[in-house]
Amino acid sequence: MTKALWCVLLLCPLLAQAESIKDVAREPMVSLMSKQCVSSGASSDTGKSLNLSDGRLKSYCDCATGKLFDELTEDDLVNIMDGKLQASSPEFKAKMAKGVYACVHYLMK
């Protein structure tokens, strides 16, 4: 299915009601990123050494991914979808660090 048809069927009706693509993408992207964060955090050596409860890890991941999403611009979202902005890039890492620092208190309780 072409991108234009996807837009007509799915995205355009949502965008018509939203102020920006970030409004449309926020909930699904933050949810997906948080789930990935929880999964990797629970299986990592650091996560295991901190002996985090599932609730604390989820709270941290929800906070950090929400903060990361807030740092991303609409151009960043488009570049992520196009593969032009990678998680390994310095720009993305700097934005991610802001979320990590803002939410680290969830790991310290």
Secondary structure, DSSP 8 states (H G I E B T S, - for coil): --HHHHIIIIIHHHHHHSSSHHHHHHHHHHHHHHHHHHHHHHHSHHHHHHT--HHHHHHHHHHHHHHHHHH--HHHHHHHHTT-S-TTSHHHHHHHHHHHHHHTHHHH-
